[in-house]
Amino acid sequence: MIYLDNAATSFPKPERVYTEMDKCMRDYGANPGRSGHRLALQAGRAIFKTRERLCRLFNIDNPMQIVFTSNATESLNLGIKGLLRAGDHVVTSSMEHNSVARPLAALEPKGIETTFVRCDSEGMLDPKDVKRAIKKNTSLIVVTHASNVTGALMPVKDIGALAAEKGIPFMVDAAQTAGVYDIDVKEMHIDLLAFPGHKGLLGPQGTGGLFISEELDVMQMKEGGTGSSSENLAQPALAPDRYESGTPNTVGIVGLGEGAGFILDKGTAAVRKHEAELTGMLLEGFGEIGGVKIYGPKDPKLQVGVVSANILNGDSGEISYILDKSYDIATRAGLHCAPLAHRTLGTLEQGTIRFSVGLFNTREDIMAAVKAVGEIAAEIR
């Protein structure tokens, strides 16, 4: 199969991910931080190694400020709900995934107001509009780094500088960029960075993380056993124990660490270059097919490896099914859990067919996808 659904989850993974996860399960799959025997200690060291690798990727000083979660959605919920209080105001964009929009909607009855800054017809966000939306009680600015619908890159560095100037915490949803695009939490003034392990970081599903600046007091979402301060009924105050109650997903975190290690060895610049080349091929190829409408910037310099399109008035779900059944090409159709983005683009009724490239895709994959879309377009016309 030609797999072009990497924005949902990357596939396949580097061989070292499979190998080390298997080794973890077989050789040192004990409970880290709960016992003093060598297997538990080895598992703990493996988890810490993953923290260190993520620090290198994101230019984070303290590995203990990285909290492991089950996915980016959990990370976003922890950061948003753990930081905001009644009377607070939040600024976000109209291209957000439901993992940002729904937690904010859930907080409205609790007295938290949200302003959704409208992006333009290509899904691009103007920092000046963000600045205009700020109020005296704005307590958080949260934006996606890149749209999961169009791939459009948001000006996070400019928004981060604005947030720092105003003294407002800045949160970034890096679901589509972590592992692919250079992220420097210091240079970008990021206070909260939410990321999944199973997409660009090439780890397994069920993994993710949240960087929390030491300057912030984020309330934990759960309490329980941490292996530390066990004599106290109160939750430990120090990160990451404050946020990581319960037995961790050791084997998954080890896999995430190997994915991050693979990215570090290869370099995000090389990953980005490869994906940008394939994205450019998709954009150029689809642009030459009559009846195909492409959404977003249509420029690989302005977007990650995500291309959304429609063929005339064809049903996006049906066309995605044809690509799978007749051409052995995996894509995703519909609203991509981002109805705000589709309202912005005017595609709420039709949805789009999303082609998302990954590190292991080839030029031949892209040429096959363009050929398939051309044949389907000819049939519809």
C-alpha positions in Angstrom: 0.0 0.0 0.0 1.0 3.6 -0.6 0.5 5.2 2.8 -0.4 8.9 2.6 -2.1 9.3 6.0 1.0 10.3 8.0 -0.9 13.3 9.5 -3.0 10.8 11.4 -0.1 8.6 12.4 3.2 7.9 10.8 3.7 4.5 9.2 6.0 2.6 9.1 8.3 3.4 11.9 12.1 3.1 11.9 13.3 -0.5 12.5 15.1 0.6 15.7 11.7 1.6 17.2 10.4 -2.0 16.8 13.6 -3.5 18.0 14.0 -1.5 21.2 10.3 -1.9 22.1 10.6 -5.6 21.8 13.8 -5.6 23.8 12.1 -3.6 26.5 9.2 -5.9 26.8 11.4 -9.0 26.9 14.5 -7.9 28.8 13.6 -5.0 31.2 9.8 -4.5 31.2 9.7 -3.8 35.0 7.9 -0.9 36.7 10.2 2.2 36.6 10.5 4.2 39.8 8.7 1.7 41.9 11.4 -0.7 42.9 15.1 -0.7 43.5 16.1 -3.8 41.6 18.1 -3.5 38.4 15.3 -4.1 35.9 13.2 -1.3 37.4 16.3 0.9 37.4 17.0 0.0 33.7 13.4 0.9 32.8 13.7 4.2 34.6 17.0 5.1 32.8 15.3 4.3 29.4 12.5 6.7 30.2 14.9 9.4 31.2 16.9 8.9 28.0 13.7 9.7 26.1 13.3 12.9 28.1 16.8 13.9 27.2 16.4 13.2 23.5 13.2 15.3 23.4 15.1 18.1 25.2 17.7 18.1 22.5 15.0 18.3 19.8 13.1 21.2 21.4 16.0 23.0 23.1 14.6 22.4 26.6 17.1 22.7 29.5 15.4 20.5 32.2 14.3 17.0 31.2 12.0 16.9 34.2 9.8 19.6 32.6 8.7 17.1 30.0 5.6 15.3 31.1 4.6 12.1 29.3 1.0 11.6 28.2 -1.0 9.2 26.0 -1.2 11.7 23.1 -1.2 15.4 22.1 -4.9 15.6 23.0 -4.2 14.7 26.6 -1.3 17.1 26.7 -3.5 20.0 25.4 -6.2 19.2 27.9 -3.7 19.1 30.7 -2.2 22.5 29.7 -5.4 24.3 29.0 -7.5 23.0 31.9 -4.6 23.0 34.3 -3.7 26.6 33.7 -7.0 28.5 33.2 -9.3 29.8 35.9 -12.7 31.4 36.0 -12.6 35.0 34.6 -9.7 34.2 32.3 -9.7 34.9 28.5 -8.0 32.8 25.8 -6.9 33.7 22.3 -6.7 31.0 19.7 -7.3 30.6 15.9 -10.0 29.4 13.6 -7.8 26.6 12.3 -7.6 24.7 15.5 -8.1 21.0 15.9 -10.9 19.8 18.2 -8.3 18.9 20.8 -7.9 22.6 21.4 -11.5 23.8 20.5 -13.4 21.3 22.6 -11.5 21.8 25.9 -12.0 25.5 25.5 -15.7 25.0 24.8 -16.0 22.8 27.8 -14.5 25.7 30.0 -17.0 28.3 28.8 -19.7 27.4 31.4 -17.0 27.7 34.1 -16.5 31.4 33.2 -13.6 31.2 30.7 -14.0 33.2 27.5 -12.4 32.3 24.2 -11.7 34.5 21.1 -11.2 32.5 17.9 -9.1 34.8 15.6 -10.2 34.2 12.1 -7.6 33.1 9.6 -7.7 34.0 5.9 -9.2 31.8 3.1 -5.9 29.8 2.9 -5.9 29.2 6.6 -3.1 31.6 7.4 -3.0 33.5 10.7 -1.9 37.2 11.0 -0.1 38.0 14.3 -1.6 41.5 14.1 -5.1 40.0 14.5 -3.9 38.0 17.5 -2.6 41.2 19.1 -6.0 42.9 18.5 -7.8 40.1 20.2 -5.8 40.4 23.5 -7.7 41.7 26.5 -6.6 42.7 30.0 -7.6 39.3 31.3 -6.0 37.3 28.5 -4.3 34.4 30.4 -3.3 32.1 27.5 -2.6 32.2 23.8 -2.8 28.8 22.2 -2.3 28.0 18.5 -1.5 25.1 16.3 2.0 25.2 14.8 0.6 23.8 11.5 -2.9 23.0 10.4 -3.8 19.4 10.2 -6.2 20.2 7.3 -4.0 22.3 5.0 -0.6 22.0 6.6 -0.4 25.9 6.8 2.4 26.9 9.1 1.4 29.5 11.7 3.8 32.4 12.7 4.5 30.9 16.1 7.7 32.8 16.6 6.0 36.1 16.1 3.1 35.2 18.3 5.5 33.9 20.9 7.3 37.2 20.9 4.0 39.0 21.3 3.0 36.8 24.2 6.3 37.3 25.9 6.0 41.1 25.5 2.5 41.0 27.1 3.4 38.5 29.8 0.9 36.0 28.5 1.7 32.2 28.6 2.0 30.8 25.1 1.0 27.2 24.2 1.7 25.5 20.9 0.0 22.4 19.5 2.9 20.7 17.6 0.9 17.7 16.5 1.9 18.2 12.8 5.4 19.6 13.3 7.2 17.8 16.1 10.0 15.8 14.6 9.7 17.5 11.2 10.1 21.2 11.8 12.7 22.9 14.0 11.1 23.8 17.3 13.1 25.9 19.9 11.0 26.7 23.0 13.4 29.5 23.9 13.6 31.2 20.6 9.8 30.8 20.0 8.9 31.9 23.6 6.9 28.7 24.1 5.7 28.1 27.6 3.7 25.0 26.9 4.5 22.6 24.0 2.1 19.7 23.3 3.2 16.9 21.0 2.3 13.4 20.0 4.8 10.6 19.9 3.2 8.7 17.0 3.4 11.2 14.2 6.5 13.1 13.1 8.5 11.7 16.1 8.0 8.2 14.6 7.1 6.5 17.9 4.1 4.3 18.7 0.5 5.3 19.3 -0.5 5.9 22.9 2.5 8.3 23.5 2.9 12.0 23.7 4.1 14.7 26.0 3.8 18.2 27.3 6.6 20.6 28.0 5.7 22.9 30.9 7.8 26.0 31.7 9.1 26.1 35.2 7.5 29.6 35.5 4.0 28.2 35.2 1.8 26.6 37.9 -0.3 24.0 36.0 -2.8 22.0 38.0 -2.5 18.2 37.6 -5.5 16.3 36.2 -5.0 13.2 38.4 -3.5 12.1 41.6 -2.1 8.8 42.7 1.1 6.7 43.0 4.3 8.2 41.7 6.9 6.2 43.5 8.0 9.4 45.3 6.9 11.1 48.5 4.7 8.0 49.2 4.4 8.9 52.9 2.3 11.9 52.0 -1.3 11.9 50.9 -0.7 15.2 49.0 0.4 14.9 45.4 4.1 15.6 44.9 4.6 19.2 43.8 7.6 18.7 41.6 7.5 17.8 37.9 7.2 15.4 36.3 5.8 13.3 39.2 3.1 15.8 39.8 1.6 15.0 36.4 2.5 11.3 35.9 0.6 9.3 38.5 0.3 5.6 37.8 2.4 3.1 35.9 3.8 4.7 32.8 3.7 3.3 29.3 7.3 2.3 29.5 7.5 0.3 26.3 5.8 3.1 24.4 8.0 5.8 25.8 11.1 3.7 24.9 9.7 3.5 21.3 9.2 7.2 21.3 12.8 7.7 22.5 14.0 5.6 19.6 11.9 7.6 17.1 13.3 10.8 18.5 16.8 9.4 18.4 16.3 8.5 14.7 15.2 12.1 14.0 18.2 13.5 15.9 20.6 11.3 13.9 19.0 12.3 10.6 18.4 15.9 11.4 15.0 17.7 11.2 16.4 19.8 8.3 16.8 16.6 6.2 13.3 15.4 7.2 11.8 18.7 6.3 13.6 18.9 3.0 12.4 15.4 2.0 8.8 16.1 2.9 8.8 19.5 1.3 10.0 18.0 -2.0 7.2 15.5 -2.0 4.7 18.1 -0.9 5.8 20.3 -3.9 5.3 17.3 -6.2 1.7 16.8 -4.9 0.9 20.5 -5.3 2.3 20.7 -8.8 0.7 17.5 -9.9 -2.7 18.2 -8.6 -2.5 21.7 -9.9 -2.3 20.4 -13.4 -5.5 18.3 -13.1 -8.7 19.9 -14.2 -11.4 19.9 -11.6 -9.1 19.5 -8.6 -9.3 22.2 -6.0 -6.4 22.5 -3.5 -6.8 24.3 -0.2 -4.2 26.1 1.8 -1.0 28.0 0.9 -0.1 25.8 -2.0 3.5 26.4 -1.2 5.8 23.8 0.4 7.7 26.6 2.1 4.6 27.7 3.9 3.1 24.3 4.9 4.1 21.0 6.2 3.5 17.7 4.3 -0.2 18.0 4.2 -2.3 18.7 1.1 -6.1 18.8 1.1 -8.0 18.7 -2.1 -11.4 18.0 -3.6 -12.4 16.8 -7.1 -15.3 18.9 -8.4 -18.3 18.2 -6.2 -17.3 14.6 -5.6 -17.9 13.2 -2.1 -14.6 13.3 -0.3 -15.3 10.1 1.6 -16.2 8.2 -1.6 -13.1 9.3 -3.4 -10.9 8.3 -0.5 -12.6 4.9 -0.6 -11.8 4.6 -4.3 -8.2 5.5 -3.8 -7.9 2.8 -1.2 -9.9 0.0 -2.9 -8.9 0.6 -6.5 -5.4 2.2 -6.2 -4.1 0.9 -2.8 -3.5 4.4 -1.6 -4.4 5.4 2.0 -5.7 8.9 2.6 -8.1 10.5 5.0 -11.3 12.2 4.1 -13.9 14.3 5.9 -13.5 17.0 8.5 -10.3 15.7 10.2 -11.6 16.6 13.6 -11.2 20.2 12.7 -14.6 21.7 11.9 -13.4 25.3 12.7 -10.8 24.9 10.0 -13.3 23.7 7.4 -15.6 26.6 8.2 -12.7 28.9 7.6 -12.0 27.2 4.2 -15.7 26.8 3.2 -15.5 23.0 3.1 -17.7 22.1 6.1 -20.2 20.3 3.9 -17.9 18.5 1.5 -14.9 18.0 3.7 -11.6 17.3 1.9 -9.4 14.5 0.9 -6.1 14.8 2.8 -2.8 13.5 1.5 -0.1 13.6 4.1 3.4 12.6 3.3 6.0 11.1 5.6 9.7 10.4 5.9 9.4 7.0 4.3 7.3 8.1 1.2 9.0 8.2 -2.2 8.7 10.2 -5.4 7.1 7.1 -6.9 4.4 7.2 -4.3 3.6 10.7 -5.2 3.5 10.1 -8.9 1.2 7.2 -8.3 -1.1 9.4 -6.2 -1.2 12.1 -8.9 -1.9 9.6 -11.6 -4.8 8.1 -9.6 -6.4 11.5 -8.8 -6.1 12.4 -12.5 -8.0 9.2 -13.5 -10.7 9.7 -10.9 -11.1 13.3 -12.0 -11.5 12.2 -15.6 -14.2 9.8 -14.6 -16.1 12.4 -12.6 -16.0 14.9 -15.4 
